[in-house]
Amino acid sequence: MFHGHRRKVRILFGLSDILLIALAFEAAYWLRAAAGVWAPVRFEFEHTFFLTTPVKVLLIGWSMVVWVALGSWWEIYDHIDSARPRLILGDAFRQSLTGAVSMVLFEFLLRLDLSRPFLGLFAALGWIFLCLFRLSATRLLGWVRKGFAAPLYVMVVGVGEAALKLGREIEEAASYGLRLTGFLDETGENKIKVVELAEPYPVRPLAELPELLRRHVIDEIVFAVDSSRLGELEEMFLMCDEEGVRTRVGVDFFPHINSQVYLDRLGSSSLLTFSGTPSDEIRLLVKRGIDMALSAAALVVVLPLMMLIALLIRLTSPGPAIFRQVRCGLSGRRFVFYKFRSMCNNAEQLRASLEDRNERETVFKMRNDPRLTGVGRWLRKFSIDEWPQLWNVLKGDMSLVGPRPALPDEVERYQRWQRRRLRMRPGLTCLWAVKGRDSVDFDTWMRLDMEYIDRWSLALDWQIMLRTVPRVLSGRGAH
């Protein structure tokens, strides 16, 4: 469906969650209160459960915010209407379970005394209500569309493969009110009279468009034509603009593989934008806020340990405790990268003599590196040598999650497709860290970074961070 329709669907599911969670709360509260009154003597509860109106309103409001935030964060609302029942049940379960846990934390912060049976009932009823609604979402959306909005009639300009693909996608969006009414042949030859998709659709010459607009209901026109013909269609675009008919242009003719395509504006200029990396400025701002908060908190917690580690490094080998190196950050920006020194002080000078033992292409990596100190080997095993990079994260050079920052000479040897990893702020950990750490070969490492960029979300960042902790504590995969 069109992006505008998808946004409406997300709003509908968010509003439905608000209503269903409020109903689940009230139902759980009523059942717990009723159970306290009517339960047999041997099952009587120790305390009478009662909430004042202000507390109840506060708890319901908190629940609504948490459930909707989780649904948005995990992008549940984007696929409810097309998901398999198993996925719907699983999404609703983790949303309800996490929401119930948040209620326990909220109770602890406000020093409330909530009934545990009530919380259990609330989570269970919330899951049931969400599942019942979402499993029938397609039918409900169709009913809402029919009841509150007229169908949207769309014509496609073009008869090539791109036009046929768009026609099929419009057919698939029929439950959202989209109706394909036919095709317009822009070539003027009009050799094809009917296009057979799920249903037959008439093909008319583009020259008939003015007459069609006068005699038929046409809400939108989608141009799916070769880029070389767009200039010839200027008159048709102006005519649609004058009549107020919404027009869209397919951009499949642009050579892009990874990019998201969207329209942006600079002053009064409209710009068609292709972005091969995440471009949601709001979510990226949230990511930066999380980086700053967590790195600052972590530095406060580990600072005493860092001072002890620095002292241990200085006592066991000559040289500074902190190793500084220039690395490539976002879009190739250079910055000073910090680590606890885990090698002998002249490790960079000795590297040339060890090149024949390198186990990877492009980057230097070897098992049992003789330059490692005794303390450094232990620091590397548990990634403690990376702790000073929390300062890089706080400064903005790095993020908690992202592709590892590369050396400038390594970047010079990158293949073209590998350079896309530079378009994401480098991080302390990423997918490669939870799928093998140093045991991952270079090509797999690069492809995992691309997978992270293409799949990026705030939820994925949290998943990677939570999975990194046990991986690092076990010391597995580190050389």
Secondary structure, DSSP 8 states (H G I E B T S, - for coil): --HHHHHHHHHHHHHHHHHHHHHHHHHHHHHHHHHHHHS-GGG--SS-----HHHHHHHHHHHHHHHHHHHHHTTGGGTGGGS-HHHHHHHHHHHHHHHHHHHHHHHHHHT----HHHHHHHHHHHHHHHHHHHHTHHHHHHHHHHHHS--EEEEEE--SHHHHHHHHHHHHTGGGTEEEEEEEETTS-----EEESSSEEEEEEGGGHHHHHHHS---EEEE---GGGTGGGHHHHHHHHHHT-EEEE--TTS--SS-EEEEEEETTEEEEEEESS---HHHHHHHHHHHHHHHHHHHHHHHHHHHHHHHHHHHHSSS-SEEEEEEE-GGG-EEEEEEE--B-TTHHHHGGGGGGG--SSSS---TT-TTB-HHHHHHHHTTGGGTTHHHHHHHTS-EEESS--B-HHHHHT--GGGGGGGGS--EEE-HHHHTTGGGS-HHHHHHHHHHHHHH--HHHHHHHHHHHHHHHHHTTT--
